[in-house]
Structures are given as structure tokens and as C-alpha cells.
């Protein structure tokens, strides 16, 4: 996926959250807060990062995900990662 399309990235992130954590797709909005609203914890965040690394083929540094709080933050972080090829 060389074209950085945030809508496509959002779909991938949403699909990953549904698949990994059995969340309802309707609950996953760009504004949804990962820890407060979606009840993810730090272990879940690591699982998500590993999944995204496998999906994108990019190495994700934990530092890049420290400030991530919402689904949109994840999308932006992945988009930045893909743009920095």
C-alpha cells in the first residue's frame, strides 16, 4: 500500500480492532478513545502494533505509539509511517 489513504488505513485499523479484540465495528470511530471507550489496555496496544507491523511491513517504534489515544491517532501514525518510505 504505497498510496497513503487515511480512509483505507482507518478501515484496516477498524478491521484489526474487530478481529483482535472482538469490538463492534460501529463502536470504532476516528474519535473513539482506545483506553477509555474501547477498553484496550497496554497489552492490547502492543498486540495492535504487532498486527499493524505485519500488515504494513514496517517496523513501528513503541515511541511512535506512546502519544496515541484515539483511533484517528493510530491512523495518523500509520499514515506517517507509510509516507516515510
N, C-alpha and C positions, 0 to 999 in steps of 0.2 A: 504494500500500500504506500506508494510514493506520494500521491496527492493527499495533502493534509486536509481532510474534510472533517470538520468537527461533528457534523451530523452523523457521519459514519462511525467516528470514534465513539460518540455517545451511544450508538446502537451496540457497539462491541462491548463497551463498559457495562451497559444495562444487561446485555445477554450474559456477561460474566457474573454479574451480581445475582442474576436469577439462577444461573447454573450452579454457582459455588455456594450460595447462601440461601437458596430457596426463597428469595424475596419475590413479592408480587411485582410484575412489570409496571403496573400503574403507580406503585409507590416510589419508583425510581424516576425522579425528575432532576433536571440540572441543579435545582436549588436544594435538593434533599441533602441533609447533613448526614454524613456517613456514620458518625458515632452516636448522635442524638436521635435522629429519626429512623435510621436503618439498623440501629443496634449492632453495628460492627464493633469489633474490638481490635487491639493491635495485632493479634494473631491473624484475624481476618484480613487486615490491611496487608500483611505480609503475603498471605495467600493470593490476594488480588494482584499485588505487584508481580509475583511469580507468574501468575496467569498472563498478565499483560506482557511480561518479558517474552514468554513463549509465543504469544500472539504476534507481537511486533518484531521479534527477533533482535530487540535492542536490550542492552544492559541498563537497568534502572537503578540509580544510586539511591539508597534509603534517604539521603539528604533531600533529594528532589521531591520526596513524598511527605516530608515532615510537616509542611505547611498545608497539606491537603485536608480540607474539611468537608467539602461538598462534592457531589458527583461532577459538577462542572469543573472543579479544581482538578479532578482526575483527568477529565477530558483535555483540559488545557495543558496539563503536564505531559500527557501522551502526545498531544499535537506538537508541543515544543520539542519533545524528544525526536519525533519523526521529521520535523523540519530541520533538525540539526544533523542531517546525514552527511 
